[in-house]
Amino acid sequence: MKGLTVSAHVEPDSTSRLVVFDNFVIVRVGGRDVEITLLATPGTSAVLRDLARTANEAAEVLDKLADCSTDSDV
């Protein structure tokens, strides 16, 4: 990976979108004040699939954490 390391909080109103060009794609994730942009070229699809898999794992963990906090509120 080339570039800068950044961190940002994902909020409930965060959005993501795909922009397709002739020889690369851009994946944008952002909210009101911050946007993270990933530029990907042919040959990097496995990296994007791994990122998607990791994001799904993170979502599952967050779902479980929310279920646990709901269960403890009962």
PyMOL commands that place a pseudoatom at each C-alpha (Angstrom):
pseudoatom trace, name=CA, resn=MET, resi=1, chain=A, elem=C, hetatm=0, pos=[0.000, 0.000, 0.000]
pseudoatom trace, name=CA, resn=LYS, resi=2, chain=A, elem=C, hetatm=0, pos=[1.245, 3.452, -0.804]
pseudoatom trace, name=CA, resn=GLY, resi=3, chain=A, elem=C, hetatm=0, pos=[0.250, 6.560, 1.059]
pseudoatom trace, name=CA, resn=LEU, resi=4, chain=A, elem=C, hetatm=0, pos=[-0.724, 7.898, 4.417]
pseudoatom trace, name=CA, resn=THR, resi=5, chain=A, elem=C, hetatm=0, pos=[-2.155, 6.153, 7.459]
pseudoatom trace, name=CA, resn=VAL, resi=6, chain=A, elem=C, hetatm=0, pos=[-5.359, 7.720, 8.761]
pseudoatom trace, name=CA, resn=SER, resi=7, chain=A, elem=C, hetatm=0, pos=[-8.077, 6.814, 11.192]
pseudoatom trace, name=CA, resn=ALA, resi=8, chain=A, elem=C, hetatm=0, pos=[-11.645, 7.998, 11.421]
pseudoatom trace, name=CA, resn=HIS, resi=9, chain=A, elem=C, hetatm=0, pos=[-14.719, 7.006, 13.360]
pseudoatom trace, name=CA, resn=VAL, resi=10, chain=A, elem=C, hetatm=0, pos=[-17.418, 5.247, 11.406]
pseudoatom trace, name=CA, resn=GLU, resi=11, chain=A, elem=C, hetatm=0, pos=[-20.755, 6.799, 12.309]
pseudoatom trace, name=CA, resn=PRO, resi=12, chain=A, elem=C, hetatm=0, pos=[-24.285, 5.518, 11.620]
pseudoatom trace, name=CA, resn=ASP, resi=13, chain=A, elem=C, hetatm=0, pos=[-24.641, 8.066, 8.804]
pseudoatom trace, name=CA, resn=SER, resi=14, chain=A, elem=C, hetatm=0, pos=[-21.348, 7.132, 7.118]
pseudoatom trace, name=CA, resn=THR, resi=15, chain=A, elem=C, hetatm=0, pos=[-21.676, 6.180, 3.470]
pseudoatom trace, name=CA, resn=SER, resi=16, chain=A, elem=C, hetatm=0, pos=[-19.647, 4.233, 0.958]
pseudoatom trace, name=CA, resn=ARG, resi=17, chain=A, elem=C, hetatm=0, pos=[-19.593, 4.361, -2.801]
pseudoatom trace, name=CA, resn=LEU, resi=18, chain=A, elem=C, hetatm=0, pos=[-17.718, 3.027, -5.787]
pseudoatom trace, name=CA, resn=VAL, resi=19, chain=A, elem=C, hetatm=0, pos=[-16.420, 5.150, -8.649]
pseudoatom trace, name=CA, resn=VAL, resi=20, chain=A, elem=C, hetatm=0, pos=[-15.291, 3.277, -11.785]
pseudoatom trace, name=CA, resn=PHE, resi=21, chain=A, elem=C, hetatm=0, pos=[-12.764, 4.637, -14.256]
pseudoatom trace, name=CA, resn=ASP, resi=22, chain=A, elem=C, hetatm=0, pos=[-11.215, 3.028, -17.348]
pseudoatom trace, name=CA, resn=ASN, resi=23, chain=A, elem=C, hetatm=0, pos=[-8.252, 1.424, -15.590]
pseudoatom trace, name=CA, resn=PHE, resi=24, chain=A, elem=C, hetatm=0, pos=[-8.928, 1.742, -11.848]
pseudoatom trace, name=CA, resn=VAL, resi=25, chain=A, elem=C, hetatm=0, pos=[-11.667, 2.071, -9.252]
pseudoatom trace, name=CA, resn=ILE, resi=26, chain=A, elem=C, hetatm=0, pos=[-12.107, 4.269, -6.216]
pseudoatom trace, name=CA, resn=VAL, resi=27, chain=A, elem=C, hetatm=0, pos=[-13.832, 3.108, -3.047]
pseudoatom trace, name=CA, resn=ARG, resi=28, chain=A, elem=C, hetatm=0, pos=[-14.937, 6.039, -0.883]
pseudoatom trace, name=CA, resn=VAL, resi=29, chain=A, elem=C, hetatm=0, pos=[-16.075, 5.823, 2.728]
pseudoatom trace, name=CA, resn=GLY, resi=30, chain=A, elem=C, hetatm=0, pos=[-17.066, 8.973, 4.477]
pseudoatom trace, name=CA, resn=GLY, resi=31, chain=A, elem=C, hetatm=0, pos=[-19.292, 11.158, 6.488]
pseudoatom trace, name=CA, resn=ARG, resi=32, chain=A, elem=C, hetatm=0, pos=[-19.735, 14.854, 6.987]
pseudoatom trace, name=CA, resn=ASP, resi=33, chain=A, elem=C, hetatm=0, pos=[-16.155, 15.925, 7.670]
pseudoatom trace, name=CA, resn=VAL, resi=34, chain=A, elem=C, hetatm=0, pos=[-13.904, 13.022, 6.678]
pseudoatom trace, name=CA, resn=GLU, resi=35, chain=A, elem=C, hetatm=0, pos=[-13.651, 10.824, 3.605]
pseudoatom trace, name=CA, resn=ILE, resi=36, chain=A, elem=C, hetatm=0, pos=[-11.284, 7.915, 3.114]
pseudoatom trace, name=CA, resn=THR, resi=37, chain=A, elem=C, hetatm=0, pos=[-10.564, 7.076, -0.522]
pseudoatom trace, name=CA, resn=LEU, resi=38, chain=A, elem=C, hetatm=0, pos=[-8.973, 3.843, -1.709]
pseudoatom trace, name=CA, resn=LEU, resi=39, chain=A, elem=C, hetatm=0, pos=[-7.673, 3.725, -5.273]
pseudoatom trace, name=CA, resn=ALA, resi=40, chain=A, elem=C, hetatm=0, pos=[-7.376, 0.207, -6.655]
pseudoatom trace, name=CA, resn=THR, resi=41, chain=A, elem=C, hetatm=0, pos=[-5.941, -0.982, -9.946]
pseudoatom trace, name=CA, resn=PRO, resi=42, chain=A, elem=C, hetatm=0, pos=[-6.218, -4.310, -11.771]
pseudoatom trace, name=CA, resn=GLY, resi=43, chain=A, elem=C, hetatm=0, pos=[-4.394, -6.979, -9.799]
pseudoatom trace, name=CA, resn=THR, resi=44, chain=A, elem=C, hetatm=0, pos=[-5.599, -5.707, -6.416]
pseudoatom trace, name=CA, resn=SER, resi=45, chain=A, elem=C, hetatm=0, pos=[-9.043, -7.314, -6.339]
pseudoatom trace, name=CA, resn=ALA, resi=46, chain=A, elem=C, hetatm=0, pos=[-7.911, -9.876, -3.733]
pseudoatom trace, name=CA, resn=VAL, resi=47, chain=A, elem=C, hetatm=0, pos=[-7.009, -7.027, -1.398]
pseudoatom trace, name=CA, resn=LEU, resi=48, chain=A, elem=C, hetatm=0, pos=[-10.481, -5.483, -1.780]
pseudoatom trace, name=CA, resn=ARG, resi=49, chain=A, elem=C, hetatm=0, pos=[-12.098, -8.881, -1.174]
pseudoatom trace, name=CA, resn=ASP, resi=50, chain=A, elem=C, hetatm=0, pos=[-10.007, -9.282, 1.976]
pseudoatom trace, name=CA, resn=LEU, resi=51, chain=A, elem=C, hetatm=0, pos=[-11.012, -5.788, 3.092]
pseudoatom trace, name=CA, resn=ALA, resi=52, chain=A, elem=C, hetatm=0, pos=[-14.679, -6.679, 2.520]
pseudoatom trace, name=CA, resn=ARG, resi=53, chain=A, elem=C, hetatm=0, pos=[-14.262, -9.913, 4.486]
pseudoatom trace, name=CA, resn=THR, resi=54, chain=A, elem=C, hetatm=0, pos=[-12.618, -8.062, 7.356]
pseudoatom trace, name=CA, resn=ALA, resi=55, chain=A, elem=C, hetatm=0, pos=[-15.345, -5.392, 7.332]
pseudoatom trace, name=CA, resn=ASN, resi=56, chain=A, elem=C, hetatm=0, pos=[-17.993, -8.137, 7.502]
pseudoatom trace, name=CA, resn=GLU, resi=57, chain=A, elem=C, hetatm=0, pos=[-16.188, -9.732, 10.448]
pseudoatom trace, name=CA, resn=ALA, resi=58, chain=A, elem=C, hetatm=0, pos=[-16.075, -6.367, 12.208]
pseudoatom trace, name=CA, resn=ALA, resi=59, chain=A, elem=C, hetatm=0, pos=[-19.806, -5.860, 11.585]
pseudoatom trace, name=CA, resn=GLU, resi=60, chain=A, elem=C, hetatm=0, pos=[-20.557, -9.274, 13.081]
pseudoatom trace, name=CA, resn=VAL, resi=61, chain=A, elem=C, hetatm=0, pos=[-18.520, -8.422, 16.186]
pseudoatom trace, name=CA, resn=LEU, resi=62, chain=A, elem=C, hetatm=0, pos=[-20.378, -5.113, 16.536]
pseudoatom trace, name=CA, resn=ASP, resi=63, chain=A, elem=C, hetatm=0, pos=[-23.716, -6.921, 16.175]
pseudoatom trace, name=CA, resn=LYS, resi=64, chain=A, elem=C, hetatm=0, pos=[-22.719, -9.331, 18.951]
pseudoatom trace, name=CA, resn=LEU, resi=65, chain=A, elem=C, hetatm=0, pos=[-21.568, -6.451, 21.161]
pseudoatom trace, name=CA, resn=ALA, resi=66, chain=A, elem=C, hetatm=0, pos=[-24.902, -4.702, 20.613]
pseudoatom trace, name=CA, resn=ASP, resi=67, chain=A, elem=C, hetatm=0, pos=[-26.780, -7.932, 21.432]
pseudoatom trace, name=CA, resn=CYS, resi=68, chain=A, elem=C, hetatm=0, pos=[-24.743, -8.356, 24.607]
pseudoatom trace, name=CA, resn=SER, resi=69, chain=A, elem=C, hetatm=0, pos=[-25.412, -4.798, 25.747]
pseudoatom trace, name=CA, resn=THR, resi=70, chain=A, elem=C, hetatm=0, pos=[-29.143, -5.232, 24.998]
pseudoatom trace, name=CA, resn=ASP, resi=71, chain=A, elem=C, hetatm=0, pos=[-29.188, -8.507, 26.956]
pseudoatom trace, name=CA, resn=SER, resi=72, chain=A, elem=C, hetatm=0, pos=[-27.522, -6.845, 29.951]
pseudoatom trace, name=CA, resn=ASP, resi=73, chain=A, elem=C, hetatm=0, pos=[-30.111, -4.055, 29.902]
pseudoatom trace, name=CA, resn=VAL, resi=74, chain=A, elem=C, hetatm=0, pos=[-32.906, -6.576, 30.564]
for i in range(1, 74): cmd.bond("trace and resi %d" % i, "trace and resi %d" % (i + 1))
show_as sticks, trace
zoom trace
